[in-house]
Amino acid sequence: MIDESKLNERLPIGLLGEPNWFFPTIGSTNDQAKELAEAGAPHGSLLVAEEQTAGRGRGDHHWSTPAGSALAMSLILRPAAMQAGNPLALNVLGALSVAESIEAIGGRPQIKWPNDVLLEGKKVAGVLVEAAWREDALEYAVIGMGVNVRPAAVPPAAQLSFPAASVEGVLGETVDRAALLLSILRSMDYWLSRMDSASLLQAWQERMAYLGRMVEVEGAAGSYRGVLQGVTQQGQLRLESEGKGVLQVGADFHRLRPVDSDPR
Ligand code: BTN
């Protein structure tokens, strides 16, 4: 079990982690967070689960969280308390925070746009941002993060559309899930007040997977290929496409994949 008392001694971190809820088992922390947000839960509310029975990933995919093997957490964020009204930027915030906390324990993660964290080219964590709008204004966002900490969190290969691994499997050592969670919150707290900064962009780009490589992204209206140049401040992908100059693609695109055979 995640050591709840250890967490509570150290929470909140800035405005994050109070109030907090721990669930031995739940359907989805994001679903529960949305209910709590609708009922008025404040900015920084944190939900953590040992096990999810109906965890969700992007694109309506199932996200597996077997008991005791992963981190499954959601935070409620409200726009008055942060600099961002852009859910795509919140994906970045989540992925960057997870990446930094894996670095702090010796990993060398990369961020696969917009929200996957990779170790040795395999996915170890994902972020699901769900935003609620009132007219044109962001009312709240729920940022859900799932980290495969132990090998048991990794689904069978047949269920995967992209290779996956666990942090412990790659690092070869035991990872303290409570410490990892606190480290993610510290990173998020730091970046939440710097959402529009050049340093956020730089921190993201430094860790971007496939930079300078030929990639493909798919959207509802088709796919684009180009050499990955980086991201814009709004979190859009910048692709240098032969004959079309630099394209910027946003949240309606997904499934970024390298299309060269570079083994990096
Ligand atoms: C993805 O890569 O597709 C995103 C995965 C997000 C999973 C997390 S686990 C905690 C939170 N609750 C959910 O149901 N999903 C997110």
py3Dmol code that shows the C-alpha trace and the ligand (Angstrom):
import py3Dmol

protein = """\
ATOM      1  CA  MET A   1       0.000   0.000   0.000  1.00  0.00           C
ATOM      2  CA  ILE A   2       1.064   3.593  -0.560  1.00  0.00           C
ATOM      3  CA  ASP A   3       2.002   4.998   2.833  1.00  0.00           C
ATOM      4  CA  GLU A   4      -0.866   7.429   3.356  1.00  0.00           C
ATOM      5  CA  SER A   5       0.438   8.827   6.640  1.00  0.00           C
ATOM      6  CA  LYS A   6       3.813   9.544   5.038  1.00  0.00           C
ATOM      7  CA  LEU A   7       2.019  11.454   2.305  1.00  0.00           C
ATOM      8  CA  ASN A   8      -0.191  13.369   4.687  1.00  0.00           C
ATOM      9  CA  GLU A   9       2.800  14.533   6.720  1.00  0.00           C
ATOM     10  CA  ARG A  10       4.118  16.247   3.608  1.00  0.00           C
ATOM     11  CA  LEU A  11       0.930  17.543   1.994  1.00  0.00           C
ATOM     12  CA  PRO A  12       0.017  20.024   0.738  1.00  0.00           C
ATOM     13  CA  ILE A  13       2.849  20.994  -1.550  1.00  0.00           C
ATOM     14  CA  GLY A  14       2.125  24.602  -2.375  1.00  0.00           C
ATOM     15  CA  LEU A  15      -1.578  24.531  -3.241  1.00  0.00           C
ATOM     16  CA  LEU A  16      -1.532  20.871  -4.293  1.00  0.00           C
ATOM     17  CA  GLY A  17      -2.753  17.921  -2.249  1.00  0.00           C
ATOM     18  CA  GLU A  18      -5.339  19.447   0.049  1.00  0.00           C
ATOM     19  CA  PRO A  19      -7.937  18.152   0.393  1.00  0.00           C
ATOM     20  CA  ASN A  20      -6.940  14.622  -0.552  1.00  0.00           C
ATOM     21  CA  TRP A  21      -8.667  11.267  -0.921  1.00  0.00           C
ATOM     22  CA  PHE A  22      -7.109   7.788  -0.959  1.00  0.00           C
ATOM     23  CA  PHE A  23      -9.029   4.855  -2.407  1.00  0.00           C
ATOM     24  CA  PRO A  24      -7.948   1.220  -1.976  1.00  0.00           C
ATOM     25  CA  THR A  25     -10.009   0.578  -5.103  1.00  0.00           C
ATOM     26  CA  ILE A  26     -12.077   2.812  -7.377  1.00  0.00           C
ATOM     27  CA  GLY A  27     -13.430   2.857 -10.940  1.00  0.00           C
ATOM     28  CA  SER A  28     -11.404   5.834 -12.164  1.00  0.00           C
ATOM     29  CA  THR A  29      -9.805   8.644 -10.147  1.00  0.00           C
ATOM     30  CA  ASN A  30     -10.575  11.020 -13.053  1.00  0.00           C
ATOM     31  CA  ASP A  31     -14.293  10.171 -12.935  1.00  0.00           C
ATOM     32  CA  GLN A  32     -14.379  10.644  -9.183  1.00  0.00           C
ATOM     33  CA  ALA A  33     -12.413  13.910  -9.481  1.00  0.00           C
ATOM     34  CA  LYS A  34     -14.929  15.264 -11.994  1.00  0.00           C
ATOM     35  CA  GLU A  35     -17.773  14.508  -9.584  1.00  0.00           C
ATOM     36  CA  LEU A  36     -15.929  16.248  -6.771  1.00  0.00           C
ATOM     37  CA  ALA A  37     -15.085  19.222  -8.979  1.00  0.00           C
ATOM     38  CA  GLU A  38     -18.751  19.548  -9.990  1.00  0.00           C
ATOM     39  CA  ALA A  39     -19.583  19.570  -6.284  1.00  0.00           C
ATOM     40  CA  GLY A  40     -17.127  22.442  -5.750  1.00  0.00           C
ATOM     41  CA  ALA A  41     -13.868  20.756  -4.670  1.00  0.00           C
ATOM     42  CA  PRO A  42     -11.088  23.350  -4.722  1.00  0.00           C
ATOM     43  CA  HIS A  43      -7.963  23.802  -6.821  1.00  0.00           C
ATOM     44  CA  GLY A  44      -5.297  21.335  -5.742  1.00  0.00           C
ATOM     45  CA  SER A  45      -7.659  18.541  -4.607  1.00  0.00           C
ATOM     46  CA  LEU A  46      -5.829  15.232  -4.947  1.00  0.00           C
ATOM     47  CA  LEU A  47      -7.201  11.733  -5.497  1.00  0.00           C
ATOM     48  CA  VAL A  48      -5.000   8.654  -5.307  1.00  0.00           C
ATOM     49  CA  ALA A  49      -5.991   5.016  -5.862  1.00  0.00           C
ATOM     50  CA  GLU A  50      -4.214   1.732  -5.189  1.00  0.00           C
ATOM     51  CA  GLU A  51      -6.301   0.045  -7.851  1.00  0.00           C
ATOM     52  CA  GLN A  52      -8.599   1.247 -10.658  1.00  0.00           C
ATOM     53  CA  THR A  53     -11.205  -1.069 -12.098  1.00  0.00           C
ATOM     54  CA  ALA A  54     -12.298   1.277 -14.908  1.00  0.00           C
ATOM     55  CA  GLY A  55      -9.196   3.434 -15.441  1.00  0.00           C
ATOM     56  CA  ARG A  56      -9.304   5.448 -18.652  1.00  0.00           C
ATOM     57  CA  GLY A  57      -6.600   6.549 -21.062  1.00  0.00           C
ATOM     58  CA  ARG A  58      -6.746   8.975 -23.961  1.00  0.00           C
ATOM     59  CA  GLY A  59      -8.961   8.119 -26.901  1.00  0.00           C
ATOM     60  CA  ASP A  60     -11.302   6.035 -24.717  1.00  0.00           C
ATOM     61  CA  HIS A  61      -8.668   3.384 -24.154  1.00  0.00           C
ATOM     62  CA  HIS A  62      -8.755   1.310 -21.006  1.00  0.00           C
ATOM     63  CA  TRP A  63      -5.933   2.110 -18.564  1.00  0.00           C
ATOM     64  CA  SER A  64      -4.964  -0.794 -16.390  1.00  0.00           C
ATOM     65  CA  THR A  65      -4.085  -0.177 -12.719  1.00  0.00           C
ATOM     66  CA  PRO A  66      -3.708  -3.489 -10.881  1.00  0.00           C
ATOM     67  CA  ALA A  67      -3.571  -3.159  -7.093  1.00  0.00           C
ATOM     68  CA  GLY A  68      -0.282  -2.089  -5.563  1.00  0.00           C
ATOM     69  CA  SER A  69       1.760  -1.808  -8.747  1.00  0.00           C
ATOM     70  CA  ALA A  70       1.227   1.670 -10.094  1.00  0.00           C
ATOM     71  CA  LEU A  71       0.548   5.279  -9.317  1.00  0.00           C
ATOM     72  CA  ALA A  72      -2.950   6.405 -10.259  1.00  0.00           C
ATOM     73  CA  MET A  73      -3.706   9.972  -9.308  1.00  0.00           C
ATOM     74  CA  SER A  74      -5.864  12.910 -10.347  1.00  0.00           C
ATOM     75  CA  LEU A  75      -5.688  16.574  -9.450  1.00  0.00           C
ATOM     76  CA  ILE A  76      -8.390  19.188  -9.784  1.00  0.00           C
ATOM     77  CA  LEU A  77      -7.065  22.466 -11.163  1.00  0.00           C
ATOM     78  CA  ARG A  78      -9.010  25.710 -11.363  1.00  0.00           C
ATOM     79  CA  PRO A  79      -7.981  28.539 -13.688  1.00  0.00           C
ATOM     80  CA  ALA A  80      -8.019  31.323 -11.092  1.00  0.00           C
ATOM     81  CA  ALA A  81      -5.126  29.586  -9.325  1.00  0.00           C
ATOM     82  CA  MET A  82      -2.913  28.939 -12.333  1.00  0.00           C
ATOM     83  CA  GLN A  83      -1.578  30.568 -15.448  1.00  0.00           C
ATOM     84  CA  ALA A  84      -3.065  28.204 -17.991  1.00  0.00           C
ATOM     85  CA  GLY A  85      -6.397  28.079 -19.732  1.00  0.00           C
ATOM     86  CA  ASN A  86      -5.072  25.615 -22.258  1.00  0.00           C
ATOM     87  CA  PRO A  87      -5.665  21.907 -21.641  1.00  0.00           C
ATOM     88  CA  LEU A  88      -2.919  20.924 -24.076  1.00  0.00           C
ATOM     89  CA  ALA A  89      -0.441  22.811 -21.901  1.00  0.00           C
ATOM     90  CA  LEU A  90      -1.742  20.854 -18.908  1.00  0.00           C
ATOM     91  CA  ASN A  91      -0.811  17.619 -20.672  1.00  0.00           C
ATOM     92  CA  VAL A  92       2.694  18.982 -20.891  1.00  0.00           C
ATOM     93  CA  LEU A  93       2.671  19.953 -17.260  1.00  0.00           C
ATOM     94  CA  GLY A  94       1.678  16.414 -16.266  1.00  0.00           C
ATOM     95  CA  ALA A  95       4.168  14.679 -18.532  1.00  0.00           C
ATOM     96  CA  LEU A  96       7.009  17.010 -17.564  1.00  0.00           C
ATOM     97  CA  SER A  97       6.330  16.578 -13.843  1.00  0.00           C
ATOM     98  CA  VAL A  98       6.317  12.793 -14.136  1.00  0.00           C
ATOM     99  CA  ALA A  99       9.474  12.907 -16.278  1.00  0.00           C
ATOM    100  CA  GLU A 100      11.317  15.102 -13.784  1.00  0.00           C
ATOM    101  CA  SER A 101      10.423  12.846 -10.878  1.00  0.00           C
ATOM    102  CA  ILE A 102      11.670   9.778 -12.740  1.00  0.00           C
ATOM    103  CA  GLU A 103      14.897  11.663 -13.468  1.00  0.00           C
ATOM    104  CA  ALA A 104      15.250  12.425  -9.777  1.00  0.00           C
ATOM    105  CA  ILE A 105      15.520   8.677  -9.094  1.00  0.00           C
ATOM    106  CA  GLY A 106      18.029   8.037 -11.856  1.00  0.00           C
ATOM    107  CA  GLY A 107      15.948   7.477 -15.015  1.00  0.00           C
ATOM    108  CA  ARG A 108      16.387   9.195 -18.377  1.00  0.00           C
ATOM    109  CA  PRO A 109      12.792   9.674 -19.513  1.00  0.00           C
ATOM    110  CA  GLN A 110      11.583  11.244 -22.721  1.00  0.00           C
ATOM    111  CA  ILE A 111       8.221  12.851 -23.427  1.00  0.00           C
ATOM    112  CA  LYS A 112       6.339  11.592 -26.440  1.00  0.00           C
ATOM    113  CA  TRP A 113       4.020  14.393 -27.472  1.00  0.00           C
ATOM    114  CA  PRO A 114       1.737  15.316 -25.983  1.00  0.00           C
ATOM    115  CA  ASN A 115       1.505  13.274 -22.832  1.00  0.00           C
ATOM    116  CA  ASP A 116       3.389   9.992 -22.744  1.00  0.00           C
ATOM    117  CA  VAL A 117       6.500   9.430 -20.689  1.00  0.00           C
ATOM    118  CA  LEU A 118       8.949   6.908 -22.118  1.00  0.00           C
ATOM    119  CA  LEU A 119      11.917   5.087 -20.649  1.00  0.00           C
ATOM    120  CA  GLU A 120      14.202   3.376 -23.142  1.00  0.00           C
ATOM    121  CA  GLY A 121      11.582   4.123 -25.808  1.00  0.00           C
ATOM    122  CA  LYS A 122       8.751   2.348 -23.942  1.00  0.00           C
ATOM    123  CA  LYS A 123       5.765   4.000 -22.311  1.00  0.00           C
ATOM    124  CA  VAL A 124       5.879   4.060 -18.510  1.00  0.00           C
ATOM    125  CA  ALA A 125       3.324   6.806 -17.828  1.00  0.00           C
ATOM    126  CA  GLY A 126       0.420   8.670 -19.395  1.00  0.00           C
ATOM    127  CA  VAL A 127      -1.622  11.763 -18.657  1.00  0.00           C
ATOM    128  CA  LEU A 128      -5.336  12.286 -19.222  1.00  0.00           C
ATOM    129  CA  VAL A 129      -6.549  15.883 -18.998  1.00  0.00           C
ATOM    130  CA  GLU A 130     -10.304  16.453 -18.942  1.00  0.00           C
ATOM    131  CA  ALA A 131     -11.545  20.018 -18.990  1.00  0.00           C
ATOM    132  CA  ALA A 132     -14.952  21.502 -18.159  1.00  0.00           C
ATOM    133  CA  TRP A 133     -15.911  24.756 -19.856  1.00  0.00           C
ATOM    134  CA  ARG A 134     -18.537  27.358 -19.060  1.00  0.00           C
ATOM    135  CA  GLU A 135     -19.167  29.119 -22.346  1.00  0.00           C
ATOM    136  CA  ASP A 136     -15.625  29.913 -23.510  1.00  0.00           C
ATOM    137  CA  ALA A 137     -13.953  29.890 -20.133  1.00  0.00           C
ATOM    138  CA  LEU A 138     -12.233  26.961 -18.486  1.00  0.00           C
ATOM    139  CA  GLU A 139     -14.099  26.124 -15.301  1.00  0.00           C
ATOM    140  CA  TYR A 140     -11.812  23.360 -14.058  1.00  0.00           C
ATOM    141  CA  ALA A 141      -9.513  20.711 -15.376  1.00  0.00           C
ATOM    142  CA  VAL A 142      -8.836  17.264 -14.027  1.00  0.00           C
ATOM    143  CA  ILE A 143      -5.336  16.064 -14.706  1.00  0.00           C
ATOM    144  CA  GLY A 144      -4.999  12.325 -14.286  1.00  0.00           C
ATOM    145  CA  MET A 145      -1.621  10.639 -14.219  1.00  0.00           C
ATOM    146  CA  GLY A 146      -0.869   6.959 -14.366  1.00  0.00           C
ATOM    147  CA  VAL A 147       2.628   5.570 -13.849  1.00  0.00           C
ATOM    148  CA  ASN A 148       3.597   1.915 -14.321  1.00  0.00           C
ATOM    149  CA  VAL A 149       5.816   1.644 -11.283  1.00  0.00           C
ATOM    150  CA  ARG A 150       6.200  -2.131 -10.948  1.00  0.00           C
ATOM    151  CA  PRO A 151       6.327  -4.701 -13.789  1.00  0.00           C
ATOM    152  CA  ALA A 152       2.874  -5.991 -12.755  1.00  0.00           C
ATOM    153  CA  ALA A 153       1.373  -2.689 -13.945  1.00  0.00           C
ATOM    154  CA  VAL A 154       2.372  -3.330 -17.562  1.00  0.00           C
ATOM    155  CA  PRO A 155      -0.465  -4.867 -19.612  1.00  0.00           C
ATOM    156  CA  PRO A 156       0.235  -7.921 -21.805  1.00  0.00           C
ATOM    157  CA  ALA A 157       1.886  -6.944 -25.100  1.00  0.00           C
ATOM    158  CA  ALA A 158      -1.166  -8.107 -27.094  1.00  0.00           C
ATOM    159  CA  GLN A 159      -3.254  -5.345 -25.484  1.00  0.00           C
ATOM    160  CA  LEU A 160      -0.806  -2.561 -26.348  1.00  0.00           C
ATOM    161  CA  SER A 161      -0.682  -0.263 -29.349  1.00  0.00           C
ATOM    162  CA  PHE A 162       2.738   1.033 -28.234  1.00  0.00           C
ATOM    163  CA  PRO A 163       5.432  -0.822 -26.258  1.00  0.00           C
ATOM    164  CA  ALA A 164       5.216  -0.325 -22.484  1.00  0.00           C
ATOM    165  CA  ALA A 165       7.497  -0.885 -19.513  1.00  0.00           C
ATOM    166  CA  SER A 166       7.641  -0.092 -15.811  1.00  0.00           C
ATOM    167  CA  VAL A 167       9.916   2.293 -13.955  1.00  0.00           C
ATOM    168  CA  GLU A 168      11.243  -0.461 -11.682  1.00  0.00           C
ATOM    169  CA  GLY A 169      11.714  -2.801 -14.635  1.00  0.00           C
ATOM    170  CA  VAL A 170      13.923  -0.259 -16.404  1.00  0.00           C
ATOM    171  CA  LEU A 171      15.792   1.125 -13.384  1.00  0.00           C
ATOM    172  CA  GLY A 172      16.284  -2.303 -11.821  1.00  0.00           C
ATOM    173  CA  GLU A 173      15.484  -1.093  -8.336  1.00  0.00           C
ATOM    174  CA  THR A 174      12.525  -0.631  -6.009  1.00  0.00           C
ATOM    175  CA  VAL A 175      10.690   2.666  -6.290  1.00  0.00           C
ATOM    176  CA  ASP A 176       8.886   4.271  -3.340  1.00  0.00           C
ATOM    177  CA  ARG A 177       5.490   5.207  -4.776  1.00  0.00           C
ATOM    178  CA  ALA A 178       4.693   7.766  -2.062  1.00  0.00           C
ATOM    179  CA  ALA A 179       8.017   9.518  -2.664  1.00  0.00           C
ATOM    180  CA  LEU A 180       7.415   9.478  -6.422  1.00  0.00           C
ATOM    181  CA  LEU A 181       3.958  11.000  -5.962  1.00  0.00           C
ATOM    182  CA  LEU A 182       5.336  13.782  -3.760  1.00  0.00           C
ATOM    183  CA  SER A 183       8.064  14.480  -6.268  1.00  0.00           C
ATOM    184  CA  ILE A 184       5.468  14.776  -9.080  1.00  0.00           C
ATOM    185  CA  LEU A 185       3.491  17.271  -7.000  1.00  0.00           C
ATOM    186  CA  ARG A 186       6.630  19.330  -6.270  1.00  0.00           C
ATOM    187  CA  SER A 187       7.378  19.541  -9.944  1.00  0.00           C
ATOM    188  CA  MET A 188       3.788  20.450 -10.826  1.00  0.00           C
ATOM    189  CA  ASP A 189       3.681  23.108  -8.154  1.00  0.00           C
ATOM    190  CA  TYR A 190       6.850  24.633  -9.588  1.00  0.00           C
ATOM    191  CA  TRP A 191       5.649  24.627 -13.194  1.00  0.00           C
ATOM    192  CA  LEU A 192       2.055  25.687 -12.501  1.00  0.00           C
ATOM    193  CA  SER A 193       3.241  29.193 -11.761  1.00  0.00           C
ATOM    194  CA  ARG A 194       5.463  29.175 -14.859  1.00  0.00           C
ATOM    195  CA  MET A 195       3.032  27.877 -17.471  1.00  0.00           C
ATOM    196  CA  ASP A 196       3.769  30.654 -19.949  1.00  0.00           C
ATOM    197  CA  SER A 197       7.507  30.717 -19.425  1.00  0.00           C
ATOM    198  CA  ALA A 198      10.268  30.060 -21.919  1.00  0.00           C
ATOM    199  CA  SER A 199      11.829  27.765 -19.311  1.00  0.00           C
ATOM    200  CA  LEU A 200       8.804  25.410 -19.412  1.00  0.00           C
ATOM    201  CA  LEU A 201       9.120  25.173 -23.161  1.00  0.00           C
ATOM    202  CA  GLN A 202      12.824  24.508 -22.857  1.00  0.00           C
ATOM    203  CA  ALA A 203      12.377  21.867 -20.142  1.00  0.00           C
ATOM    204  CA  TRP A 204       9.839  20.100 -22.349  1.00  0.00           C
ATOM    205  CA  GLN A 205      11.852  20.296 -25.553  1.00  0.00           C
ATOM    206  CA  GLU A 206      14.995  19.006 -23.841  1.00  0.00           C
ATOM    207  CA  ARG A 207      13.127  15.799 -23.049  1.00  0.00           C
ATOM    208  CA  MET A 208      11.146  15.433 -26.255  1.00  0.00           C
ATOM    209  CA  ALA A 209      11.256  12.038 -27.916  1.00  0.00           C
ATOM    210  CA  TYR A 210      12.062  11.876 -31.670  1.00  0.00           C
ATOM    211  CA  LEU A 211      13.347  15.474 -32.003  1.00  0.00           C
ATOM    212  CA  GLY A 212      14.869  15.959 -35.450  1.00  0.00           C
ATOM    213  CA  ARG A 213      13.365  12.689 -36.683  1.00  0.00           C
ATOM    214  CA  MET A 214      10.696  12.012 -39.295  1.00  0.00           C
ATOM    215  CA  VAL A 215       7.389  11.387 -37.520  1.00  0.00           C
ATOM    216  CA  GLU A 216       3.734  10.938 -38.377  1.00  0.00           C
ATOM    217  CA  VAL A 217       0.711  12.227 -36.470  1.00  0.00           C
ATOM    218  CA  GLU A 218      -2.845  11.184 -37.131  1.00  0.00           C
ATOM    219  CA  GLY A 219      -5.903  13.389 -36.938  1.00  0.00           C
ATOM    220  CA  ALA A 220      -9.572  12.993 -37.841  1.00  0.00           C
ATOM    221  CA  ALA A 221      -8.959  14.522 -41.282  1.00  0.00           C
ATOM    222  CA  GLY A 222      -5.824  12.542 -42.093  1.00  0.00           C
ATOM    223  CA  SER A 223      -2.220  12.301 -41.088  1.00  0.00           C
ATOM    224  CA  TYR A 224       0.851  14.506 -41.422  1.00  0.00           C
ATOM    225  CA  ARG A 225       4.487  13.606 -41.783  1.00  0.00           C
ATOM    226  CA  GLY A 226       7.397  15.856 -41.054  1.00  0.00           C
ATOM    227  CA  VAL A 227      10.634  16.291 -39.170  1.00  0.00           C
ATOM    228  CA  LEU A 228       9.889  17.015 -35.524  1.00  0.00           C
ATOM    229  CA  GLN A 229      11.161  20.489 -34.657  1.00  0.00           C
ATOM    230  CA  GLY A 230       9.673  20.956 -31.189  1.00  0.00           C
ATOM    231  CA  VAL A 231       6.564  22.460 -29.641  1.00  0.00           C
ATOM    232  CA  THR A 232       4.945  25.881 -29.444  1.00  0.00           C
ATOM    233  CA  GLN A 233       4.216  27.675 -26.166  1.00  0.00           C
ATOM    234  CA  GLN A 234       0.608  26.473 -26.531  1.00  0.00           C
ATOM    235  CA  GLY A 235       1.752  22.871 -26.698  1.00  0.00           C
ATOM    236  CA  GLN A 236       1.289  22.362 -30.440  1.00  0.00           C
ATOM    237  CA  LEU A 237       3.713  20.161 -32.307  1.00  0.00           C
ATOM    238  CA  ARG A 238       6.002  21.827 -34.888  1.00  0.00           C
ATOM    239  CA  LEU A 239       6.692  19.681 -37.936  1.00  0.00           C
ATOM    240  CA  GLU A 240       8.908  20.634 -40.864  1.00  0.00           C
ATOM    241  CA  SER A 241       7.083  19.148 -43.767  1.00  0.00           C
ATOM    242  CA  GLU A 242       8.666  18.879 -47.192  1.00  0.00           C
ATOM    243  CA  GLY A 243       7.075  21.466 -49.469  1.00  0.00           C
ATOM    244  CA  LYS A 244       4.723  22.808 -46.800  1.00  0.00           C
ATOM    245  CA  GLY A 245       7.125  24.564 -44.436  1.00  0.00           C
ATOM    246  CA  VAL A 246       6.603  24.329 -40.697  1.00  0.00           C
ATOM    247  CA  LEU A 247       3.191  22.954 -39.683  1.00  0.00           C
ATOM    248  CA  GLN A 248       1.724  23.314 -36.220  1.00  0.00           C
ATOM    249  CA  VAL A 249      -0.631  20.577 -35.072  1.00  0.00           C
ATOM    250  CA  GLY A 250      -2.691  20.595 -31.920  1.00  0.00           C
ATOM    251  CA  ALA A 251      -4.860  18.568 -29.615  1.00  0.00           C
ATOM    252  CA  ASP A 252      -7.052  17.076 -32.346  1.00  0.00           C
ATOM    253  CA  PHE A 253      -4.074  15.024 -33.484  1.00  0.00           C
ATOM    254  CA  HIS A 254      -2.750  11.939 -31.751  1.00  0.00           C
ATOM    255  CA  ARG A 255      -0.716   8.796 -32.336  1.00  0.00           C
ATOM    256  CA  LEU A 256       2.656  10.391 -32.867  1.00  0.00           C
ATOM    257  CA  ARG A 257       5.036   7.782 -34.228  1.00  0.00           C
ATOM    258  CA  PRO A 258       8.541   7.839 -35.624  1.00  0.00           C
ATOM    259  CA  VAL A 259       8.566   6.678 -39.242  1.00  0.00           C
ATOM    260  CA  ASP A 260      12.310   6.250 -39.661  1.00  0.00           C
ATOM    261  CA  SER A 261      14.278   3.274 -38.418  1.00  0.00           C
ATOM    262  CA  ASP A 262      16.637   5.213 -36.142  1.00  0.00           C
ATOM    263  CA  PRO A 263      16.952   2.967 -33.061  1.00  0.00           C
ATOM    264  CA  ARG A 264      17.261   5.920 -30.597  1.00  0.00           C
TER     265      ARG A 264
END
"""
ligand_1 = """\
16
BTN
C -2.955 7.754 -21.546
O -1.746 7.648 -21.732
O -3.766 7.324 -22.384
C -3.447 8.438 -20.302
C -3.507 7.520 -19.127
C -4.013 8.214 -17.877
C -4.261 7.243 -16.749
C -4.584 7.935 -15.458
S -4.515 6.868 -14.066
C -5.249 8.064 -13.061
C -6.308 8.744 -13.885
N -7.573 8.044 -13.806
C -7.945 7.525 -14.982
O -8.985 6.857 -15.181
N -7.026 7.820 -15.912
C -5.945 8.618 -15.375
"""
view = py3Dmol.view(width=600, height=400)
view.addModel(protein, "pdb")
view.setStyle({"model": 0}, {"cartoon": {"style": "trace"}})
view.addModel(ligand_1, "xyz")
view.setStyle({"model": 1}, {"stick": {}})
view.zoomTo()
view.show()
